[in-house]
Amino acid sequence: MTPEDDRAWMATAIELSRQCPPAEGAFSVGAVIVGFDGEEISRGYSRETDPHVHAEEAALAKVPEGDARLRDATLYSTLEPCTERKSRPLSCTQLVLRSGVPRVVIAWREPDFFVSNCIGVESLREAGVTVVELPEMAAEARAVNTHLAIDTGGPQSAPPSEPT
């Protein structure tokens, strides 16, 4: 994928994040999985199928387990994949690693809003996944989350007591 491709697919993920029903205790995130050939494999967004589903989880759930296309795919997510969850047994980082997707592109890192010290990027890189950050698209991805009273990545007010 070229840098232009990455920005175009991230723009698609940002558009998907706008479909998320706003929730006081959760980010609105979009995700798209794209094959090596540049064809979309799957897409998802936060709370697409239930109040606790994350975007990466929704997109990966639509791909048959063991689908060979994932071996060369890129997952675009508007937010760094989570490394800790209360609502599911596996984090999005664990789901990405389990899927075999070798490349992840994000717009911004998860701020210390619900979970402190998210290490999705570091965990993915340690496991051999290539992670590309698009800071030039972070403001647009954050703008979808104005319901959380955040600005450049940090909280402006106390987070809700029950994160998802």
N, C-alpha and C positions, 0 to 999 in steps of 0.2 A: 504494500500500500504506500502511496506517496503521501507527503504531508497534506496535499490538497484533498486526497481521498479521506484522510483521517479527519480533517476539518468538516468535510461534507457529511460523513457518517455521524460525527459528533453533533452536528446541527440536527440530524434526524433524531438522535437520542434526546436532545434538548426538547424538540417538538413533542416527543413521546412523554417526557416528564410533565408537560403541561396538561396531559390527560389525567394525571393522578388526582384523585379526590384529596384536597388538603386535609391533613391530619395534624393536630397540635403536637402529637408525640412522634412525628416521623418526617423524614425528608421526602420530597417528591423527586424521584429519580427515573430516568429513562435508560434503556439498554438496547443495543442492537448487536447481533452476532452476524459477521460477514465472512464469507468463505474466501479462500485464497484467490478465487476467480473474480472477486468483487461482487458476487451475488449475495443478496441478503439470505441468511439461513433462518433467522428468527428475530423477534423483538418482544420487548415487554416493558412494563412500567410498574412502579410501586403501587400496591393495593389494586392491581389489575383484576385478580381473581378472588382475593380475600383481604381483610384489613391488615394482615401482617406480611403479605408477600412482598419481597423486595424485587427490584427491576431485573437484576441479574438472574435471580431465582426464577422469575416468570419467563424470561427469555430461554434459559437453559431447559426449563421443564417442557418446552414445546419441541425440543429436539430429541429424537429417539436415542436412548442410551447406546453408547458405542458407535454413534454416527461418525463415520470416517472423516467427514468434512470438518469436524472440530479440530482434527490434528493440525490443520493449517489455517485455522480461523483466527479472526480478531474479534474480541468482545469490546464494544464501546459502551462506557458507562459514564453518566454525567457526574457521578460521585465515586470516590475510592470504594472498592468493595469492602464491606464490613468484615471485621475479624471476631466480633462478639455479638451474640444475639440472645435475647431472653425468650423470644417467641418461636424459635425453631432449633432443632438439634445441631444443624450445620450452618456456619456462617457463609456469606457469599464468597469469601476467599476460598473456603474449603470446597464449595461447589464448583468454582472455576478450576481449582486444582484437580478435582475428581473428574471433571469433564475432559481434561487434556488440552484445553485451549492454550496455545503457546504465546499469545500476545493480547495484552489488555491496554486500552487507551482510555484515560480519564480526563475530565475537565478540571476537577478540583479534589483536594484531599478532604477526608471527613474531619470537620472541626471537632474540638472537645466540647460537644454540645450535649449529646446523649451518652456517649461512651468516651472516656478519656483514653488518649493514646492509641488510636486506631493504627494498626500496622499492616494494613492490607497491601500497600505497595511493597513494603519491605518483605513481607511473607511471600508474596508472589515472586519477587526477584530472587529471593533465597532458594526458591523451588525451581528456578530456571526459566520463569515466565518473563518475557520482555514486557516492560511497562513503559508506556509513553504518556507523558503529561502534557496537556494543552492549556497552559495557564492563560493564553490569550482568549480562551473560551470560558474561563472560570466565572467571570462576572455574569454572563448570560445564564449559565447553569445555576448560579446562586440566586439569581433574580426570581426563579420559579419558586423559591423557598422563602419568600417574604413573610409567609404566615408564621415562620419560626423566629422572627425578629433577629436575624443574623445579618452581618454585613460582609466583611472581607474574610470570613471563615471562622470568626469567633462569636460567642454569644453576647448579646446585648442585655439579656435578661436571664433569669434563672430558668434552667430547662425543666420540663415537666418531670414529675417524679417517677413515671412509669414509661421508660423508653421501650420501643419495639425492636 
